[in-house]
């Protein structure tokens, strides 16, 4: 286990004007999806959606069982 700080981790943009630093880098695989593609993420798998393009994205989440109360939503004001 190694301590981390903003001096040892690479920062990323978060929301409108926010900056974040990862506390844990699991080294998980990246999967690139194109328009119209889908991806099954098994239950209990940590995951995140990132947009590495300059285009706006939209995505649909379908969960079973319900994911009520297990996520945090970030609202980006334009």
N, C-alpha and C positions, 0 to 999 in steps of 0.2 A: 504494500500500500504506500503510495506516494502523495504528499500534499500537493495541491495545485493552487494557482492564483492567476490573476490577470497578467502577471509577468511571465508565467510559464505556459499558458494556453493561448491558442489563437482565438481572437474575438470573432463574433459573427453578429450581423444585424438582426434585430428582433423588433418586430412591430414598426412603429413610426418613430424613428430616432432612438430606439433602445439598442443596447449592446449587451450581449451575453457571452459567457465563457463556459464551455463544457466542463463539468466536474468529473465525468467518467467518459472515456472513449472506449467503447466496447469493440471497435474495429469491425463492426458489422458490415455485411455486404451492401453495396449500393445497387439498386435496381432502377434502371431508366425505363419509363413508360412513355409511349407516344399516345396521341389522341385516340380515344376509343378503346384503349387497352385496360385490363383489370389485373388485380393481384390479390391473391388470398394470403392473409396474414394469420397464422395459427393463433388461437387464444393464448394469452399469457406472454406473447412475444412483444418485447419493447420495440417501438418503431416511431418514426417521424416522417413527415412529408416535407420536402424542401423543393423550392423552385430555383433551379440554377440558370434559368433563362431570364431575359428581360421582358418576356411576355407574361400577361396575367394568366393564372390558371384557375380552373374550377375542378373540384373533385367531389365524388359522392361516396359516402361511407354507409355501408350496410352491415349491421352487427346483429349477431344472435349468439347468446342471449343479449338482452338489453345492456347498453353501456352507460345507462343513466348514472350520473354522479361519479364517473371514473375518468373524466377528462377535464382539461382547462381550455377554455376558448379564449382566443386573443382577437380583439376587434381592432382592425386597422382603419383609421379614419383617412379619408381622401380629401 
